[in-house]
């Protein structure tokens, strides 16, 4: 039995998320349908993370196990002939021994994209959060510094989440960049709570609008109080850029 790893890119606009669900079409469902056609048998696909509805990915990682004569590095071509155009396999390869897409992951890189103009765009509305009020990027960067490091991020976890473990996470970096009318927030960390990156983005937007101070962001983290942080930013602005492993570097 071979374990084959995939680097997956997808436009999450028309999907209920990565994970198979009863009410809605998911990315995992479409991938498993393509695998069944390619292999002639139902084949589960395991993803590194469960992105939500309308969240996109440039570097999701998945694996599956199969007895097949198809070379691992050719699977991307086979699957791309069977997948819809909004899901693409960027790379396929033989997984290193002991590899698991989810449990072997050592960290993730997410990017949140904001259109900061007076008028909403016709095309990028599906891939950015529209904010018509000018944002103070310098203040957003000040607030980002409070988020970096190891903290209890209970204040940045969706209310009512079914937590089975600690809310302590390590955020390696939070970088806020402005390029013309667009602002990006790049967040890298060891792992994230449910909606954590979107809450980080929403909190930094609140700082950019002057509704929160950078110091209040630090106070929210210290208080572990969700009500003190900003709103959860819209799903369509979020991209899973890369998943980090010791086994290999997720680049293509």
C-alpha positions as CSV (number, residue, x, y, z in Angstrom):
1,X,0.0,0.0,0.0
2,X,1.4,3.4,-1.1
3,X,0.8,6.6,0.7
4,X,0.7,9.5,-1.7
5,X,0.7,13.2,-0.7
6,X,-0.9,16.0,-2.6
7,X,-0.5,19.8,-2.7
8,X,-4.0,21.1,-3.4
9,X,-5.2,24.5,-4.5
10,X,-8.9,25.5,-4.5
11,X,-11.3,28.3,-4.8
12,X,-13.6,27.8,-1.9
13,X,-16.4,30.0,-3.2
14,X,-18.8,27.2,-4.1
15,X,-17.9,24.8,-1.4
16,X,-19.1,24.2,2.2
17,X,-15.5,23.8,3.2
18,X,-12.8,21.1,3.0
19,X,-14.5,18.5,5.1
20,X,-17.4,16.3,3.8
21,X,-20.7,17.4,5.2
22,X,-24.3,16.2,4.8
23,X,-25.7,19.5,3.6
24,X,-23.4,20.9,0.9
25,X,-20.6,20.0,-1.5
26,X,-17.1,20.0,-0.1
27,X,-13.6,20.0,-1.5
28,X,-12.8,16.6,0.2
29,X,-15.9,15.1,-1.4
30,X,-14.9,16.2,-4.9
31,X,-11.3,14.9,-4.4
32,X,-12.6,11.5,-3.1
33,X,-14.9,11.2,-6.1
34,X,-11.9,11.8,-8.4
35,X,-9.9,9.2,-6.5
36,X,-12.6,6.7,-6.8
37,X,-12.8,7.2,-10.6
38,X,-9.0,7.0,-10.9
39,X,-8.5,3.9,-8.6
40,X,-11.8,2.1,-9.1
41,X,-12.5,2.0,-5.3
42,X,-13.6,4.4,-2.6
43,X,-10.5,6.1,-1.2
44,X,-10.5,8.4,1.8
45,X,-8.4,11.6,1.5
46,X,-7.0,13.2,4.7
47,X,-6.4,16.9,4.7
48,X,-4.0,19.0,6.9
49,X,-6.7,21.4,7.9
50,X,-10.5,21.9,7.7
51,X,-11.0,25.2,5.9
52,X,-14.5,26.6,6.2
53,X,-17.1,27.5,3.5
54,X,-15.8,30.1,1.1
55,X,-12.2,29.9,2.4
56,X,-9.6,29.3,-0.3
57,X,-6.3,27.4,-0.4
58,X,-3.1,27.7,-2.4
59,X,-1.2,25.0,-0.4
60,X,-3.6,22.6,1.3
61,X,-1.9,19.2,1.9
62,X,-3.7,15.9,1.7
63,X,-2.8,12.2,1.6
64,X,-4.4,8.9,0.5
65,X,-3.4,5.3,0.6
66,X,-3.8,3.1,-2.5
67,X,-2.5,0.0,-4.3
68,X,-1.8,1.4,-7.7
69,X,0.6,1.3,-10.7
70,X,0.2,5.0,-11.3
71,X,3.5,6.7,-10.4
72,X,3.0,9.0,-7.4
73,X,4.4,12.0,-9.3
74,X,1.9,11.5,-12.1
75,X,-1.2,11.4,-9.9
76,X,-1.6,15.2,-10.1
77,X,-2.2,14.9,-13.9
78,X,-4.7,12.1,-13.5
79,X,-6.7,13.8,-10.8
80,X,-6.7,17.1,-12.6
81,X,-8.5,15.5,-15.5
82,X,-11.2,14.4,-13.1
83,X,-11.6,17.4,-10.8
84,X,-13.6,20.6,-11.5
85,X,-11.7,23.6,-12.6
86,X,-11.9,25.3,-9.1
87,X,-9.9,22.4,-7.5
88,X,-6.3,21.7,-8.8
89,X,-3.6,19.3,-7.7
90,X,-0.4,21.3,-7.9
91,X,1.9,18.4,-7.0
92,X,1.8,14.7,-6.1
93,X,4.5,12.6,-4.6
94,X,5.3,9.5,-2.5
95,X,4.8,10.5,1.1
96,X,7.8,10.0,3.4
97,X,7.6,7.1,5.8
98,X,5.4,7.9,8.8
99,X,3.8,10.9,7.1
100,X,0.3,12.0,8.0
101,X,-1.1,15.2,6.4
102,X,-2.8,16.4,9.6
103,X,-0.8,14.9,12.4
104,X,2.7,15.5,10.9
105,X,2.0,19.2,10.4
106,X,4.2,21.5,12.4
107,X,2.6,24.8,11.4
108,X,0.5,26.7,8.9
109,X,0.7,29.9,7.0
110,X,-2.6,31.8,6.4
111,X,-3.1,35.1,4.5
112,X,-6.1,37.4,4.9
113,X,-6.8,39.8,2.1
114,X,-8.6,43.2,2.4
115,X,-9.7,45.6,-0.3
116,X,-9.5,49.0,1.3
117,X,-11.3,51.3,-1.1
118,X,-14.5,53.4,-1.2
119,X,-16.1,51.1,-3.7
120,X,-16.5,47.3,-3.7
121,X,-14.8,45.4,-6.6
122,X,-16.8,43.3,-9.0
123,X,-14.3,40.4,-9.2
124,X,-12.2,40.4,-6.0
125,X,-15.4,40.5,-3.8
126,X,-15.1,36.7,-3.7
127,X,-11.5,36.8,-2.5
128,X,-11.2,39.8,-0.2
129,X,-13.0,41.5,2.7
130,X,-14.2,44.9,1.6
131,X,-13.5,47.8,4.0
132,X,-14.5,51.2,2.8
133,X,-13.1,53.1,5.7
134,X,-9.3,54.0,5.5
135,X,-7.3,51.7,7.7
136,X,-4.3,52.8,9.8
137,X,-1.8,50.2,8.8
138,X,0.8,51.5,11.2
139,X,-1.5,50.9,14.2
140,X,-2.5,47.5,12.9
141,X,1.2,46.5,12.9
142,X,1.6,47.7,16.5
143,X,-1.4,45.5,17.5
144,X,0.1,42.6,15.5
145,X,3.1,42.6,17.8
146,X,0.9,41.7,20.8
147,X,-0.4,38.6,19.0
148,X,3.0,37.2,18.2
149,X,4.4,34.6,20.6
150,X,3.0,31.8,22.8
151,X,-0.3,32.9,24.4
152,X,-3.6,31.5,25.6
153,X,-5.8,32.6,22.7
154,X,-9.2,31.9,24.2
155,X,-10.1,35.5,23.2
156,X,-9.5,34.6,19.6
157,X,-11.5,31.4,19.5
158,X,-15.1,31.2,18.1
159,X,-17.6,31.4,20.9
160,X,-19.2,28.0,21.6
161,X,-16.4,26.0,20.1
162,X,-16.1,22.4,21.2
163,X,-12.6,22.6,22.7
164,X,-11.0,19.3,23.5
165,X,-7.6,20.6,24.5
166,X,-5.7,23.7,25.4
167,X,-6.2,27.1,23.9
168,X,-2.5,27.9,24.1
169,X,-0.9,28.4,20.7
170,X,2.3,29.8,19.3
171,X,2.0,32.5,16.6
172,X,5.4,32.9,14.9
173,X,4.6,36.1,13.0
174,X,1.8,38.5,12.1
175,X,2.8,40.7,9.1
176,X,0.6,43.5,7.9
177,X,1.4,44.8,4.4
178,X,-0.2,47.5,2.1
179,X,0.0,47.4,-1.6
180,X,-2.1,50.1,-3.3
181,X,-5.7,49.5,-2.4
182,X,-5.0,46.1,-0.8
183,X,-3.9,45.1,2.7
184,X,-2.7,41.6,3.5
185,X,-2.3,40.0,6.9
186,X,0.1,37.0,6.9
187,X,-0.2,34.8,10.0
188,X,2.2,31.9,10.7
189,X,1.9,29.7,13.7
190,X,2.2,26.2,15.1
191,X,-1.6,25.7,14.9
192,X,-4.8,27.7,15.2
193,X,-8.1,27.5,17.1
194,X,-11.4,27.5,15.2
195,X,-11.8,30.9,13.4
196,X,-8.6,32.2,15.1
197,X,-7.1,33.7,12.0
198,X,-10.3,35.4,11.0
199,X,-10.7,36.8,14.5
200,X,-7.1,38.1,14.3
201,X,-7.9,39.7,11.0
202,X,-11.2,41.2,12.4
203,X,-9.4,42.5,15.4
204,X,-6.7,44.2,13.4
205,X,-9.3,45.7,11.1
206,X,-11.0,47.1,14.3
207,X,-7.6,48.6,15.3
208,X,-7.2,50.1,11.8
209,X,-10.6,51.7,12.1
210,X,-9.7,53.2,15.5
211,X,-12.3,51.1,17.4
212,X,-9.6,49.3,19.4
213,X,-6.1,50.3,20.4
214,X,-3.1,48.0,20.1
215,X,-2.9,47.9,23.9
216,X,-6.5,46.7,24.1
217,X,-5.6,43.8,21.8
218,X,-2.9,42.8,24.4
219,X,-5.5,43.2,27.2
220,X,-8.0,41.0,25.4
221,X,-5.4,38.2,25.1
222,X,-4.5,38.5,28.8
223,X,-8.1,38.5,29.9
224,X,-9.0,35.5,27.6
225,X,-12.3,37.2,26.9
226,X,-13.7,36.8,23.4
227,X,-15.9,39.9,23.8
228,X,-12.9,42.1,24.1
229,X,-11.5,41.1,20.7
230,X,-12.8,42.2,17.3
231,X,-15.4,40.6,15.1
232,X,-14.8,37.5,13.0
233,X,-13.7,38.6,9.6
234,X,-15.5,37.3,6.5
235,X,-14.6,33.9,5.2
236,X,-13.8,34.8,1.6
237,X,-10.7,36.9,2.4
238,X,-8.9,33.9,4.0
239,X,-6.3,31.8,2.2
240,X,-4.4,28.7,3.5
241,X,-1.0,29.4,1.9
242,X,1.2,26.6,3.2
243,X,1.5,23.8,5.7
244,X,4.8,23.2,7.3
245,X,6.4,19.7,7.9
246,X,9.7,18.3,9.0
247,X,9.5,15.7,6.3
248,X,9.5,18.1,3.3
249,X,9.1,21.8,2.4
250,X,5.7,22.5,0.9
251,X,6.8,24.4,-2.2
252,X,6.2,23.8,-5.8
